[in-house]
């Protein structure tokens, strides 16, 4: 458990590689995400809102639990019930596409059945996994939105190009179907980035001893 938490903190503190994911934050977290000991902010995490089809409630719950684990790993937050929280974290799942045919290797994207036929002759299928989250940090007392962001990641499974898949215990639970797949990488990137955003955007006055 200690090694897992240390790995999360190290990842959050500047080892986040975003080269294939142009929609993700590329800025360095700096001192803000260093190992932390101090006052915590009281937050509640709402159930992830399903804004897309093809995703069941079990996966949505597993994503929420994964997100809470990441937040707990930073040691900056006390996760409480909504009525006891100073801040509410609201997350909507806007897009969740585990496998989407994106065309053929050597061709410019997908298209009609004719292009798929030709692509089958000329190259291997390129599978794309995609996910987009809509995240808001809300002051519970005033309903003011403290910060908001859309977070998106996409991984293309390109023949001959190796993808480094995350080895995370979360994928041995409700997300096990995505372990070792492009969607697993996409989930990992989006949830880590969501955690980074919350850490960077909760004002200091919410941290109380």
N, C-alpha and C positions, 0 to 999 in steps of 0.2 A: 504493500500500500504506500509506504514511504517513497519507494522508488518510483511508483506511478505518479504520485503527487509532484515529486521533484522533476519528473519528465515533463509534466504539464507546465509547471512554472518555467522551466528552461525554454520550452517551446514558446510560451507566451512572452518571454523576455527578449525576443529578438531573433530566434532561430526559425522564424516562420517563412518558408520559401513560397513565394507567390508567383513565380515566373509564368506558369501556365494559366494563372487565374487573374486576368486583368481587372476583374471587378472587385478584387479583395484589396484590403489596405496594405500598402507597401511601406508605410512609415515605421520607423523603429520606435518601440515602446519606451526605451530608455529606462530611467530610474523608476518611473511610475509602476512598472511591472516587475521590479526586483523582488527578491524574497521579502515577505511582509510580516511584520508583527506590530499590532497596534489596534486602535479602535475599529469596529466593524460597522457597516451600514446595514440596516434592517431592510430586506427586500423580500418580495413575494414574486414567484414566477407563475403566471397564468398558464393554463393548459394551452398548448400550441393550437392556434386556430387553423382549421383546414380550409384553404382558399383555392384548392385544386382538387380535381377528381383523381381516382385511382390510388388513394392512400387511405389505409384503414386506421382506426383509432389506436390500435395496439402499437403500430409503428410511431404514431404521433406521440404517444405516451413515452415510448422508449427514447425518442429524441429529446423530450423534455427532461427526462431523468439524466440523460447524458449531459445536457446543458447545465443542470444543477450540479452535477459532479464536477464539471469544469469550474463553475463559480466557487464551489466549496474548496477546490484545490488552491485557489488564490489566497485563501485565508482572510479575505477582505470583507466578506459578506456573511450575515446571519440570515439564513433562509427561514422565514416565518410565514404564518397564515396571513392572507390579505388584510384582515382587520387589525393585525399587529404591525404591519409594514409601513415604513415611510415611503418606499418606492415600490411600484408595480412594474414588473418586466413583462411586456406583452410581445408575443412572437407569432407571426402568421406564416404558414407554409404556402408560398405563392406558387411555387413550381417544384415538382418532385418527379423526375424522369430517370428511372434506373437504367434504362437501356433504350436508346433511340438510334435507329439506323441513320447515319450521317453521310452515306455515300460509300464510295469505294476508294481504296488506296490508289492514288494517281489520278483520281477524277475530282471534279469540283463539286462535291456535295451530292445529296440525294436528288430524287425527282420522280419521274414517272416510272411505270413498270418497264418501259423500254430502256430507260437509262440504267435501271437496276439490272436488267438482263445484260447490257453491254458491260456494266461494271463487274458483273460476275465473271465475265470473260477476261477482264483486264486487271483485276485486283481483288484483295480481300475486303470484307466489310469493315467499315470504321464505326464502332459503337461509341455513342456519346452519352455520358451521364450528366445530368444537370439538376441543380437545386437552387432555389431562391427563397430567402427568408426576408420578412418585413419585421423589423424590431423597433420597439418603442420603450423608452424609460419614462414612467409617468409618476408624478408626485401624487400620492394617494389622497392627501388632504385637499389639494387645490385642483386636481385633474390636469395640471399643466404638464405638457410633454417636455421633459428635460432634454431628451435627445432621441433621434430616430435615424434609421439607416436601412437601406435594402442591401442585403448581402447575397452575392451570387457566386457560384463556382461551377465550372464545367471541366470534365476530364474526357479527353478523346483517346480511345483505345486504338493506338496506331500500331499496325504490325511492324515489328522490328524495333519499337521504342518501348523500353521497360518503364513501367509505372511503379513507384515505390509506395506500396500499400501500407497504411498504418497498422501497427500491431497494438490494438487497444482492447481492453477487457470488455468495453461496451458492446463490441461486436460478437461477444459470446453470449449475449442476452437477447433482448428484443430486436436487435439489429443484425443478428447472426446471418441472415440471408444475404447481407451485403458485404460480409467479411471477405477481404481479398479481391474485391471487384472495384471497377471505376466509381460506382456509386458510393462504396465505402470511403474512398478517398475524398469524394465530394462532400459527404456528410461530415467527415472529420474536419475538413477545411472550414466549412460553414459554421460549425458549432464552436470551433476554436476561435474563429474570427468574431463570432457573436460574444463570446466571453471577453475577448480583448476589448471590444467596443464598450461593453458595460463597465469594465474596469477603468477605461480611459474617460468615460463620460459621466460617471457619478460624481457630483460636486463634493468637495471636501467637507462641507458643512453637514453632510448626511452621515459622516463617520462619527460615531459617538462611543465613548468608553463605557 
